[in-house]
Amino acid sequence: MKMKDISQKTDQELTTVLADTQKELGQLALEMRTKQIKNVKQIWALKRTQARVLTAQRERELKEVTNG
């Protein structure tokens, strides 16, 4: 997911996206341990999406404190 898409989401949607990516990462980690994973790059992409979501949440939090 691109940062442009993430910045257009609401706080609730970001929380949902974050929970979904964490759930998928857990599933992929299990698949990796059992050597069932087909696309290892998917883990990298999910970690990157997770970092982008956390960054967007933190930016909004800081903007709220600065403006508040």
PDB file of N, CA, C, O and CB in Angstrom:
ATOM      1  N   MET A   1       0.845  -1.168   0.000  1.00  0.00           N
ATOM      2  CA  MET A   1       0.000   0.000   0.000  1.00  0.00           C
ATOM      3  C   MET A   1       0.895   1.237   0.000  1.00  0.00           C
ATOM      4  O   MET A   1       1.861   1.316   0.759  1.00  0.00           O
ATOM      5  CB  MET A   1      -0.964  -0.005   1.219  1.00  0.00           C
ATOM      6  N   LYS A   2       0.575   2.169  -0.831  1.00  0.00           N
ATOM      7  CA  LYS A   2       1.355   3.396  -0.964  1.00  0.00           C
ATOM      8  C   LYS A   2       0.993   4.398   0.130  1.00  0.00           C
ATOM      9  O   LYS A   2      -0.108   4.366   0.680  1.00  0.00           O
ATOM     10  CB  LYS A   2       1.136   4.020  -2.346  1.00  0.00           C
ATOM     11  N   MET A   3       1.926   5.275   0.430  1.00  0.00           N
ATOM     12  CA  MET A   3       1.714   6.288   1.467  1.00  0.00           C
ATOM     13  C   MET A   3       0.553   7.206   1.089  1.00  0.00           C
ATOM     14  O   MET A   3      -0.176   7.680   1.960  1.00  0.00           O
ATOM     15  CB  MET A   3       2.998   7.114   1.689  1.00  0.00           C
ATOM     16  N   LYS A   4       0.385   7.452  -0.190  1.00  0.00           N
ATOM     17  CA  LYS A   4      -0.713   8.294  -0.662  1.00  0.00           C
ATOM     18  C   LYS A   4      -2.057   7.679  -0.271  1.00  0.00           C
ATOM     19  O   LYS A   4      -2.963   8.385   0.172  1.00  0.00           O
ATOM     20  CB  LYS A   4      -0.633   8.485  -2.195  1.00  0.00           C
ATOM     21  N   ASP A   5      -2.179   6.369  -0.436  1.00  0.00           N
ATOM     22  CA  ASP A   5      -3.409   5.664  -0.064  1.00  0.00           C
ATOM     23  C   ASP A   5      -3.606   5.680   1.448  1.00  0.00           C
ATOM     24  O   ASP A   5      -4.723   5.847   1.939  1.00  0.00           O
ATOM     25  CB  ASP A   5      -3.376   4.215  -0.578  1.00  0.00           C
ATOM     26  N   ILE A   6      -2.526   5.505   2.166  1.00  0.00           N
ATOM     27  CA  ILE A   6      -2.598   5.460   3.624  1.00  0.00           C
ATOM     28  C   ILE A   6      -3.008   6.812   4.193  1.00  0.00           C
ATOM     29  O   ILE A   6      -3.788   6.876   5.144  1.00  0.00           O
ATOM     30  CB  ILE A   6      -1.254   5.027   4.210  1.00  0.00           C
ATOM     31  N   SER A   7      -2.485   7.894   3.618  1.00  0.00           N
ATOM     32  CA  SER A   7      -2.783   9.220   4.157  1.00  0.00           C
ATOM     33  C   SER A   7      -4.242   9.609   3.946  1.00  0.00           C
ATOM     34  O   SER A   7      -4.745  10.502   4.627  1.00  0.00           O
ATOM     35  CB  SER A   7      -1.879  10.259   3.519  1.00  0.00           C
ATOM     36  N   GLN A   8      -4.926   8.953   3.017  1.00  0.00           N
ATOM     37  CA  GLN A   8      -6.330   9.262   2.758  1.00  0.00           C
ATOM     38  C   GLN A   8      -7.280   8.484   3.673  1.00  0.00           C
ATOM     39  O   GLN A   8      -8.479   8.759   3.690  1.00  0.00           O
ATOM     40  CB  GLN A   8      -6.661   8.967   1.309  1.00  0.00           C
ATOM     41  N   LYS A   9      -6.765   7.533   4.421  1.00  0.00           N
ATOM     42  CA  LYS A   9      -7.610   6.712   5.294  1.00  0.00           C
ATOM     43  C   LYS A   9      -7.852   7.412   6.629  1.00  0.00           C
ATOM     44  O   LYS A   9      -7.067   8.258   7.057  1.00  0.00           O
ATOM     45  CB  LYS A   9      -6.964   5.332   5.529  1.00  0.00           C
ATOM     46  N   THR A  10      -8.950   7.041   7.272  1.00  0.00           N
ATOM     47  CA  THR A  10      -9.268   7.586   8.591  1.00  0.00           C
ATOM     48  C   THR A  10      -8.449   6.846   9.651  1.00  0.00           C
ATOM     49  O   THR A  10      -7.813   5.831   9.361  1.00  0.00           O
ATOM     50  CB  THR A  10     -10.797   7.471   8.890  1.00  0.00           C
ATOM     51  N   ASP A  11      -8.472   7.356  10.856  1.00  0.00           N
ATOM     52  CA  ASP A  11      -7.738   6.720  11.954  1.00  0.00           C
ATOM     53  C   ASP A  11      -8.244   5.298  12.203  1.00  0.00           C
ATOM     54  O   ASP A  11      -7.455   4.387  12.454  1.00  0.00           O
ATOM     55  CB  ASP A  11      -7.864   7.558  13.239  1.00  0.00           C
ATOM     56  N   GLN A  12      -9.551   5.116  12.134  1.00  0.00           N
ATOM     57  CA  GLN A  12     -10.140   3.794  12.349  1.00  0.00           C
ATOM     58  C   GLN A  12      -9.688   2.824  11.260  1.00  0.00           C
ATOM     59  O   GLN A  12      -9.368   1.671  11.550  1.00  0.00           O
ATOM     60  CB  GLN A  12     -11.678   3.885  12.379  1.00  0.00           C
ATOM     61  N   GLU A  13      -9.661   3.280  10.025  1.00  0.00           N
ATOM     62  CA  GLU A  13      -9.225   2.430   8.918  1.00  0.00           C
ATOM     63  C   GLU A  13      -7.749   2.062   9.065  1.00  0.00           C
ATOM     64  O   GLU A  13      -7.352   0.937   8.761  1.00  0.00           O
ATOM     65  CB  GLU A  13      -9.465   3.136   7.573  1.00  0.00           C
ATOM     66  N   LEU A  14      -6.942   3.009   9.529  1.00  0.00           N
ATOM     67  CA  LEU A  14      -5.518   2.738   9.739  1.00  0.00           C
ATOM     68  C   LEU A  14      -5.320   1.672  10.808  1.00  0.00           C
ATOM     69  O   LEU A  14      -4.463   0.798  10.674  1.00  0.00           O
ATOM     70  CB  LEU A  14      -4.777   4.025  10.133  1.00  0.00           C
ATOM     71  N   THR A  15      -6.109   1.747  11.857  1.00  0.00           N
ATOM     72  CA  THR A  15      -6.028   0.747  12.911  1.00  0.00           C
ATOM     73  C   THR A  15      -6.394  -0.633  12.366  1.00  0.00           C
ATOM     74  O   THR A  15      -5.771  -1.634  12.720  1.00  0.00           O
ATOM     75  CB  THR A  15      -6.950   1.124  14.084  1.00  0.00           C
ATOM     76  N   THR A  16      -7.395  -0.677  11.515  1.00  0.00           N
ATOM     77  CA  THR A  16      -7.814  -1.938  10.899  1.00  0.00           C
ATOM     78  C   THR A  16      -6.726  -2.479   9.981  1.00  0.00           C
ATOM     79  O   THR A  16      -6.427  -3.673  10.005  1.00  0.00           O
ATOM     80  CB  THR A  16      -9.120  -1.747  10.114  1.00  0.00           C
ATOM     81  N   VAL A  17      -6.136  -1.607   9.175  1.00  0.00           N
ATOM     82  CA  VAL A  17      -5.057  -2.025   8.269  1.00  0.00           C
ATOM     83  C   VAL A  17      -3.876  -2.563   9.067  1.00  0.00           C
ATOM     84  O   VAL A  17      -3.280  -3.575   8.697  1.00  0.00           O
ATOM     85  CB  VAL A  17      -4.605  -0.845   7.374  1.00  0.00           C
ATOM     86  N   LEU A  18      -3.544  -1.896  10.147  1.00  0.00           N
ATOM     87  CA  LEU A  18      -2.430  -2.324  10.990  1.00  0.00           C
ATOM     88  C   LEU A  18      -2.702  -3.699  11.595  1.00  0.00           C
ATOM     89  O   LEU A  18      -1.820  -4.557  11.604  1.00  0.00           O
ATOM     90  CB  LEU A  18      -2.175  -1.298  12.103  1.00  0.00           C
ATOM     91  N   ALA A  19      -3.895  -3.908  12.089  1.00  0.00           N
ATOM     92  CA  ALA A  19      -4.251  -5.209  12.670  1.00  0.00           C
ATOM     93  C   ALA A  19      -4.208  -6.309  11.605  1.00  0.00           C
ATOM     94  O   ALA A  19      -3.743  -7.417  11.868  1.00  0.00           O
ATOM     95  CB  ALA A  19      -5.657  -5.147  13.313  1.00  0.00           C
ATOM     96  N   ASP A  20      -4.692  -5.996  10.413  1.00  0.00           N
ATOM     97  CA  ASP A  20      -4.682  -6.977   9.332  1.00  0.00           C
ATOM     98  C   ASP A  20      -3.260  -7.346   8.911  1.00  0.00           C
ATOM     99  O   ASP A  20      -2.966  -8.518   8.676  1.00  0.00           O
ATOM    100  CB  ASP A  20      -5.453  -6.442   8.134  1.00  0.00           C
ATOM    101  N   THR A  21      -2.387  -6.356   8.817  1.00  0.00           N
ATOM    102  CA  THR A  21      -1.007  -6.644   8.414  1.00  0.00           C
ATOM    103  C   THR A  21      -0.291  -7.459   9.485  1.00  0.00           C
ATOM    104  O   THR A  21       0.494  -8.352   9.165  1.00  0.00           O
ATOM    105  CB  THR A  21      -0.239  -5.337   8.141  1.00  0.00           C
ATOM    106  N   GLN A  22      -0.556  -7.159  10.748  1.00  0.00           N
ATOM    107  CA  GLN A  22       0.065  -7.932  11.818  1.00  0.00           C
ATOM    108  C   GLN A  22      -0.411  -9.381  11.791  1.00  0.00           C
ATOM    109  O   GLN A  22       0.370 -10.306  12.014  1.00  0.00           O
ATOM    110  CB  GLN A  22      -0.241  -7.301  13.179  1.00  0.00           C
ATOM    111  N   LYS A  23      -1.695  -9.567  11.516  1.00  0.00           N
ATOM    112  CA  LYS A  23      -2.248 -10.916  11.430  1.00  0.00           C
ATOM    113  C   LYS A  23      -1.621 -11.677  10.258  1.00  0.00           C
ATOM    114  O   LYS A  23      -1.256 -12.845  10.395  1.00  0.00           O
ATOM    115  CB  LYS A  23      -3.783 -10.862  11.276  1.00  0.00           C
ATOM    116  N   GLU A  24      -1.499 -11.011   9.110  1.00  0.00           N
ATOM    117  CA  GLU A  24      -0.896 -11.643   7.934  1.00  0.00           C
ATOM    118  C   GLU A  24       0.579 -11.970   8.167  1.00  0.00           C
ATOM    119  O   GLU A  24       1.060 -13.022   7.746  1.00  0.00           O
ATOM    120  CB  GLU A  24      -1.040 -10.733   6.711  1.00  0.00           C
ATOM    121  N   LEU A  25       1.297 -11.060   8.844  1.00  0.00           N
ATOM    122  CA  LEU A  25       2.708 -11.317   9.142  1.00  0.00           C
ATOM    123  C   LEU A  25       2.866 -12.541  10.037  1.00  0.00           C
ATOM    124  O   LEU A  25       3.788 -13.337   9.857  1.00  0.00           O
ATOM    125  CB  LEU A  25       3.345 -10.093   9.808  1.00  0.00           C
ATOM    126  N   GLY A  26       1.975 -12.681  10.987  1.00  0.00           N
ATOM    127  CA  GLY A  26       2.017 -13.851  11.857  1.00  0.00           C
ATOM    128  C   GLY A  26       1.785 -15.131  11.078  1.00  0.00           C
ATOM    129  O   GLY A  26       2.459 -16.137  11.296  1.00  0.00           O
ATOM    130  N   GLN A  27       0.826 -15.083  10.168  1.00  0.00           N
ATOM    131  CA  GLN A  27       0.530 -16.252   9.339  1.00  0.00           C
ATOM    132  C   GLN A  27       1.717 -16.580   8.421  1.00  0.00           C
ATOM    133  O   GLN A  27       2.077 -17.746   8.260  1.00  0.00           O
ATOM    134  CB  GLN A  27      -0.746 -16.008   8.499  1.00  0.00           C
ATOM    135  N   LEU A  28       2.313 -15.557   7.828  1.00  0.00           N
ATOM    136  CA  LEU A  28       3.455 -15.786   6.937  1.00  0.00           C
ATOM    137  C   LEU A  28       4.671 -16.293   7.707  1.00  0.00           C
ATOM    138  O   LEU A  28       5.447 -17.094   7.184  1.00  0.00           O
ATOM    139  CB  LEU A  28       3.813 -14.498   6.189  1.00  0.00           C
ATOM    140  N   ALA A  29       4.840 -15.835   8.937  1.00  0.00           N
ATOM    141  CA  ALA A  29       5.948 -16.324   9.752  1.00  0.00           C
ATOM    142  C   ALA A  29       5.784 -17.813  10.025  1.00  0.00           C
ATOM    143  O   ALA A  29       6.755 -18.570  10.000  1.00  0.00           O
ATOM    144  CB  ALA A  29       6.038 -15.543  11.075  1.00  0.00           C
ATOM    145  N   LEU A  30       4.557 -18.223  10.284  1.00  0.00           N
ATOM    146  CA  LEU A  30       4.273 -19.638  10.491  1.00  0.00           C
ATOM    147  C   LEU A  30       4.554 -20.435   9.210  1.00  0.00           C
ATOM    148  O   LEU A  30       5.163 -21.504   9.259  1.00  0.00           O
ATOM    149  CB  LEU A  30       2.809 -19.832  10.937  1.00  0.00           C
ATOM    150  N   GLU A  31       4.114 -19.918   8.094  1.00  0.00           N
ATOM    151  CA  GLU A  31       4.357 -20.586   6.815  1.00  0.00           C
ATOM    152  C   GLU A  31       5.852 -20.671   6.508  1.00  0.00           C
ATOM    153  O   GLU A  31       6.321 -21.652   5.931  1.00  0.00           O
ATOM    154  CB  GLU A  31       3.632 -19.849   5.684  1.00  0.00           C
ATOM    155  N   MET A  32       6.583 -19.649   6.896  1.00  0.00           N
ATOM    156  CA  MET A  32       8.015 -19.643   6.648  1.00  0.00           C
ATOM    157  C   MET A  32       8.707 -20.735   7.479  1.00  0.00           C
ATOM    158  O   MET A  32       9.624 -21.404   7.004  1.00  0.00           O
ATOM    159  CB  MET A  32       8.608 -18.257   6.972  1.00  0.00           C
ATOM    160  N   ARG A  33       8.253 -20.898   8.713  1.00  0.00           N
ATOM    161  CA  ARG A  33       8.842 -21.928   9.568  1.00  0.00           C
ATOM    162  C   ARG A  33       8.548 -23.333   9.060  1.00  0.00           C
ATOM    163  O   ARG A  33       9.361 -24.243   9.223  1.00  0.00           O
ATOM    164  CB  ARG A  33       8.329 -21.781  10.986  1.00  0.00           C
ATOM    165  N   THR A  34       7.389 -23.504   8.447  1.00  0.00           N
ATOM    166  CA  THR A  34       7.038 -24.818   7.928  1.00  0.00           C
ATOM    167  C   THR A  34       7.401 -24.973   6.451  1.00  0.00           C
ATOM    168  O   THR A  34       7.065 -25.973   5.817  1.00  0.00           O
ATOM    169  CB  THR A  34       5.558 -25.069   8.123  1.00  0.00           C
ATOM    170  N   LYS A  35       8.086 -23.976   5.922  1.00  0.00           N
ATOM    171  CA  LYS A  35       8.578 -23.965   4.540  1.00  0.00           C
ATOM    172  C   LYS A  35       7.456 -24.099   3.508  1.00  0.00           C
ATOM    173  O   LYS A  35       7.626 -24.751   2.479  1.00  0.00           O
ATOM    174  CB  LYS A  35       9.578 -25.087   4.345  1.00  0.00           C
ATOM    175  N   GLN A  36       6.315 -23.479   3.791  1.00  0.00           N
ATOM    176  CA  GLN A  36       5.194 -23.497   2.867  1.00  0.00           C
ATOM    177  C   GLN A  36       5.049 -22.188   2.108  1.00  0.00           C
ATOM    178  O   GLN A  36       4.212 -22.083   1.212  1.00  0.00           O
ATOM    179  CB  GLN A  36       3.923 -23.798   3.610  1.00  0.00           C
ATOM    180  N   ILE A  37       5.847 -21.196   2.452  1.00  0.00           N
ATOM    181  CA  ILE A  37       5.693 -19.876   1.862  1.00  0.00           C
ATOM    182  C   ILE A  37       6.170 -19.886   0.408  1.00  0.00           C
ATOM    183  O   ILE A  37       7.192 -20.486   0.078  1.00  0.00           O
ATOM    184  CB  ILE A  37       6.470 -18.826   2.678  1.00  0.00           C
ATOM    185  N   LYS A  38       5.422 -19.222  -0.432  1.00  0.00           N
ATOM    186  CA  LYS A  38       5.754 -19.185  -1.849  1.00  0.00           C
ATOM    187  C   LYS A  38       6.428 -17.860  -2.233  1.00  0.00           C
ATOM    188  O   LYS A  38       7.330 -17.839  -3.070  1.00  0.00           O
ATOM    189  CB  LYS A  38       4.492 -19.397  -2.689  1.00  0.00           C
ATOM    190  N   ASN A  39       5.988 -16.763  -1.618  1.00  0.00           N
ATOM    191  CA  ASN A  39       6.495 -15.444  -1.985  1.00  0.00           C
ATOM    192  C   ASN A  39       7.091 -14.757  -0.751  1.00  0.00           C
ATOM    193  O   ASN A  39       6.363 -14.181   0.057  1.00  0.00           O
ATOM    194  CB  ASN A  39       5.365 -14.575  -2.606  1.00  0.00           C
ATOM    195  N   VAL A  40       8.398 -14.823  -0.617  1.00  0.00           N
ATOM    196  CA  VAL A  40       9.082 -14.265   0.542  1.00  0.00           C
ATOM    197  C   VAL A  40       9.019 -12.736   0.527  1.00  0.00           C
ATOM    198  O   VAL A  40       9.061 -12.106   1.583  1.00  0.00           O
ATOM    199  CB  VAL A  40      10.542 -14.738   0.579  1.00  0.00           C
ATOM    200  N   LYS A  41       8.919 -12.145  -0.645  1.00  0.00           N
ATOM    201  CA  LYS A  41       8.848 -10.687  -0.749  1.00  0.00           C
ATOM    202  C   LYS A  41       7.579 -10.128  -0.122  1.00  0.00           C
ATOM    203  O   LYS A  41       7.516  -8.947   0.218  1.00  0.00           O
ATOM    204  CB  LYS A  41       8.928 -10.264  -2.201  1.00  0.00           C
ATOM    205  N   GLN A  42       6.588 -10.963   0.027  1.00  0.00           N
ATOM    206  CA  GLN A  42       5.338 -10.529   0.636  1.00  0.00           C
ATOM    207  C   GLN A  42       5.567 -10.102   2.088  1.00  0.00           C
ATOM    208  O   GLN A  42       4.935  -9.158   2.562  1.00  0.00           O
ATOM    209  CB  GLN A  42       4.288 -11.654   0.565  1.00  0.00           C
ATOM    210  N   ILE A  43       6.454 -10.783   2.786  1.00  0.00           N
ATOM    211  CA  ILE A  43       6.786 -10.406   4.167  1.00  0.00           C
ATOM    212  C   ILE A  43       7.385  -9.006   4.189  1.00  0.00           C
ATOM    213  O   ILE A  43       7.019  -8.170   5.016  1.00  0.00           O
ATOM    214  CB  ILE A  43       7.773 -11.427   4.800  1.00  0.00           C
ATOM    215  N   TRP A  44       8.301  -8.767   3.275  1.00  0.00           N
ATOM    216  CA  TRP A  44       8.951  -7.462   3.182  1.00  0.00           C
ATOM    217  C   TRP A  44       7.917  -6.372   2.911  1.00  0.00           C
ATOM    218  O   TRP A  44       7.956  -5.307   3.528  1.00  0.00           O
ATOM    219  CB  TRP A  44      10.026  -7.468   2.077  1.00  0.00           C
ATOM    220  N   ALA A  45       6.998  -6.638   1.992  1.00  0.00           N
ATOM    221  CA  ALA A  45       5.972  -5.655   1.639  1.00  0.00           C
ATOM    222  C   ALA A  45       5.045  -5.373   2.824  1.00  0.00           C
ATOM    223  O   ALA A  45       4.675  -4.222   3.058  1.00  0.00           O
ATOM    224  CB  ALA A  45       5.153  -6.148   0.434  1.00  0.00           C
ATOM    225  N   LEU A  46       4.673  -6.402   3.562  1.00  0.00           N
ATOM    226  CA  LEU A  46       3.795  -6.209   4.719  1.00  0.00           C
ATOM    227  C   LEU A  46       4.489  -5.410   5.824  1.00  0.00           C
ATOM    228  O   LEU A  46       3.872  -4.559   6.465  1.00  0.00           O
ATOM    229  CB  LEU A  46       3.335  -7.563   5.264  1.00  0.00           C
ATOM    230  N   LYS A  47       5.764  -5.688   6.039  1.00  0.00           N
ATOM    231  CA  LYS A  47       6.507  -4.923   7.049  1.00  0.00           C
ATOM    232  C   LYS A  47       6.598  -3.458   6.654  1.00  0.00           C
ATOM    233  O   LYS A  47       6.517  -2.567   7.499  1.00  0.00           O
ATOM    234  CB  LYS A  47       7.919  -5.506   7.242  1.00  0.00           C
ATOM    235  N   ARG A  48       6.765  -3.224   5.375  1.00  0.00           N
ATOM    236  CA  ARG A  48       6.852  -1.857   4.881  1.00  0.00           C
ATOM    237  C   ARG A  48       5.505  -1.142   5.036  1.00  0.00           C
ATOM    238  O   ARG A  48       5.461   0.024   5.429  1.00  0.00           O
ATOM    239  CB  ARG A  48       7.301  -1.847   3.406  1.00  0.00           C
ATOM    240  N   THR A  49       4.422  -1.834   4.730  1.00  0.00           N
ATOM    241  CA  THR A  49       3.089  -1.257   4.908  1.00  0.00           C
ATOM    242  C   THR A  49       2.835  -0.944   6.377  1.00  0.00           C
ATOM    243  O   THR A  49       2.283   0.102   6.718  1.00  0.00           O
ATOM    244  CB  THR A  49       2.007  -2.212   4.371  1.00  0.00           C
ATOM    245  N   GLN A  50       3.244  -1.862   7.232  1.00  0.00           N
ATOM    246  CA  GLN A  50       3.077  -1.658   8.674  1.00  0.00           C
ATOM    247  C   GLN A  50       3.841  -0.411   9.125  1.00  0.00           C
ATOM    248  O   GLN A  50       3.322   0.385   9.907  1.00  0.00           O
ATOM    249  CB  GLN A  50       3.562  -2.903   9.461  1.00  0.00           C
ATOM    250  N   ALA A  51       5.038  -0.243   8.649  1.00  0.00           N
ATOM    251  CA  ALA A  51       5.834   0.931   9.013  1.00  0.00           C
ATOM    252  C   ALA A  51       5.191   2.213   8.496  1.00  0.00           C
ATOM    253  O   ALA A  51       5.202   3.236   9.181  1.00  0.00           O
ATOM    254  CB  ALA A  51       7.260   0.801   8.466  1.00  0.00           C
ATOM    255  N   ARG A  52       4.642   2.163   7.310  1.00  0.00           N
ATOM    256  CA  ARG A  52       3.976   3.346   6.746  1.00  0.00           C
ATOM    257  C   ARG A  52       2.738   3.727   7.558  1.00  0.00           C
ATOM    258  O   ARG A  52       2.485   4.908   7.797  1.00  0.00           O
ATOM    259  CB  ARG A  52       3.583   3.091   5.280  1.00  0.00           C
ATOM    260  N   VAL A  53       1.979   2.736   7.975  1.00  0.00           N
ATOM    261  CA  VAL A  53       0.776   3.004   8.774  1.00  0.00           C
ATOM    262  C   VAL A  53       1.171   3.606  10.117  1.00  0.00           C
ATOM    263  O   VAL A  53       0.568   4.581  10.567  1.00  0.00           O
ATOM    264  CB  VAL A  53      -0.049   1.704   8.986  1.00  0.00           C
ATOM    265  N   LEU A  54       2.171   3.033  10.748  1.00  0.00           N
ATOM    266  CA  LEU A  54       2.627   3.564  12.038  1.00  0.00           C
ATOM    267  C   LEU A  54       3.157   4.986  11.893  1.00  0.00           C
ATOM    268  O   LEU A  54       2.942   5.822  12.771  1.00  0.00           O
ATOM    269  CB  LEU A  54       3.713   2.659  12.635  1.00  0.00           C
ATOM    270  N   THR A  55       3.840   5.260  10.802  1.00  0.00           N
ATOM    271  CA  THR A  55       4.349   6.609  10.538  1.00  0.00           C
ATOM    272  C   THR A  55       3.194   7.591  10.365  1.00  0.00           C
ATOM    273  O   THR A  55       3.222   8.688  10.922  1.00  0.00           O
ATOM    274  CB  THR A  55       5.248   6.615   9.283  1.00  0.00           C
ATOM    275  N   ALA A  56       2.189   7.205   9.603  1.00  0.00           N
ATOM    276  CA  ALA A  56       1.035   8.077   9.386  1.00  0.00           C
ATOM    277  C   ALA A  56       0.303   8.345  10.697  1.00  0.00           C
ATOM    278  O   ALA A  56      -0.119   9.473  10.955  1.00  0.00           O
ATOM    279  CB  ALA A  56       0.074   7.453   8.362  1.00  0.00           C
ATOM    280  N   GLN A  57       0.153   7.318  11.521  1.00  0.00           N
ATOM    281  CA  GLN A  57      -0.503   7.511  12.816  1.00  0.00           C
ATOM    282  C   GLN A  57       0.296   8.459  13.700  1.00  0.00           C
ATOM    283  O   GLN A  57      -0.277   9.317  14.371  1.00  0.00           O
ATOM    284  CB  GLN A  57      -0.692   6.166  13.525  1.00  0.00           C
ATOM    285  N   ARG A  58       1.593   8.311  13.701  1.00  0.00           N
ATOM    286  CA  ARG A  58       2.445   9.177  14.526  1.00  0.00           C
ATOM    287  C   ARG A  58       2.422  10.617  14.020  1.00  0.00           C
ATOM    288  O   ARG A  58       2.400  11.556  14.817  1.00  0.00           O
ATOM    289  CB  ARG A  58       3.889   8.649  14.541  1.00  0.00           C
ATOM    290  N   GLU A  59       2.428  10.795  12.700  1.00  0.00           N
ATOM    291  CA  GLU A  59       2.355  12.145  12.140  1.00  0.00           C
ATOM    292  C   GLU A  59       1.059  12.837  12.555  1.00  0.00           C
ATOM    293  O   GLU A  59       1.058  14.014  12.917  1.00  0.00           O
ATOM    294  CB  GLU A  59       2.462  12.097  10.609  1.00  0.00           C
ATOM    295  N   ARG A  60      -0.037  12.095  12.496  1.00  0.00           N
ATOM    296  CA  ARG A  60      -1.329  12.667  12.901  1.00  0.00           C
ATOM    297  C   ARG A  60      -1.330  13.002  14.390  1.00  0.00           C
ATOM    298  O   ARG A  60      -1.872  14.027  14.804  1.00  0.00           O
ATOM    299  CB  ARG A  60      -2.481  11.690  12.578  1.00  0.00           C
ATOM    300  N   GLU A  61      -0.730  12.145  15.175  1.00  0.00           N
ATOM    301  CA  GLU A  61      -0.651  12.386  16.618  1.00  0.00           C
ATOM    302  C   GLU A  61       0.147  13.648  16.915  1.00  0.00           C
ATOM    303  O   GLU A  61      -0.259  14.463  17.743  1.00  0.00           O
ATOM    304  CB  GLU A  61      -0.018  11.183  17.330  1.00  0.00           C
ATOM    305  N   LEU A  62       1.272  13.808  16.247  1.00  0.00           N
ATOM    306  CA  LEU A  62       2.095  14.993  16.461  1.00  0.00           C
ATOM    307  C   LEU A  62       1.415  16.261  15.957  1.00  0.00           C
ATOM    308  O   LEU A  62       1.535  17.319  16.574  1.00  0.00           O
ATOM    309  CB  LEU A  62       3.436  14.823  15.777  1.00  0.00           C
ATOM    310  N   LYS A  63       0.711  16.159  14.853  1.00  0.00           N
ATOM    311  CA  LYS A  63      -0.012  17.307  14.322  1.00  0.00           C
ATOM    312  C   LYS A  63      -1.110  17.732  15.285  1.00  0.00           C
ATOM    313  O   LYS A  63      -1.366  18.923  15.463  1.00  0.00           O
ATOM    314  CB  LYS A  63      -0.604  16.984  12.945  1.00  0.00           C
ATOM    315  N   GLU A  64      -1.754  16.756  15.900  1.00  0.00           N
ATOM    316  CA  GLU A  64      -2.819  17.018  16.864  1.00  0.00           C
ATOM    317  C   GLU A  64      -2.259  17.748  18.099  1.00  0.00           C
ATOM    318  O   GLU A  64      -2.870  18.692  18.602  1.00  0.00           O
ATOM    319  CB  GLU A  64      -3.505  15.691  17.281  1.00  0.00           C
ATOM    320  N   VAL A  65      -1.109  17.303  18.570  1.00  0.00           N
ATOM    321  CA  VAL A  65      -0.484  17.928  19.742  1.00  0.00           C
ATOM    322  C   VAL A  65      -0.031  19.339  19.406  1.00  0.00           C
ATOM    323  O   VAL A  65      -0.197  20.256  20.210  1.00  0.00           O
ATOM    324  CB  VAL A  65       0.712  17.087  20.240  1.00  0.00           C
ATOM    325  N   THR A  66       0.539  19.515  18.224  1.00  0.00           N
ATOM    326  CA  THR A  66       1.037  20.825  17.810  1.00  0.00           C
ATOM    327  C   THR A  66      -0.105  21.814  17.621  1.00  0.00           C
ATOM    328  O   THR A  66       0.007  22.972  18.022  1.00  0.00           O
ATOM    329  CB  THR A  66       1.844  20.705  16.518  1.00  0.00           C
ATOM    330  N   ASN A  67      -1.195  21.375  17.019  1.00  0.00           N
ATOM    331  CA  ASN A  67      -2.330  22.256  16.748  1.00  0.00           C
ATOM    332  C   ASN A  67      -3.255  22.391  17.953  1.00  0.00           C
ATOM    333  O   ASN A  67      -3.990  23.372  18.069  1.00  0.00           O
ATOM    334  CB  ASN A  67      -3.115  21.740  15.558  1.00  0.00           C
ATOM    335  N   GLY A  68      -3.218  21.408  18.848  1.00  0.00           N
ATOM    336  CA  GLY A  68      -4.165  21.352  19.954  1.00  0.00           C
ATOM    337  C   GLY A  68      -3.865  22.253  21.048  1.00  0.00           C
ATOM    338  O   GLY A  68      -4.598  22.290  22.036  1.00  0.00           O
TER     339      GLY A  68
END
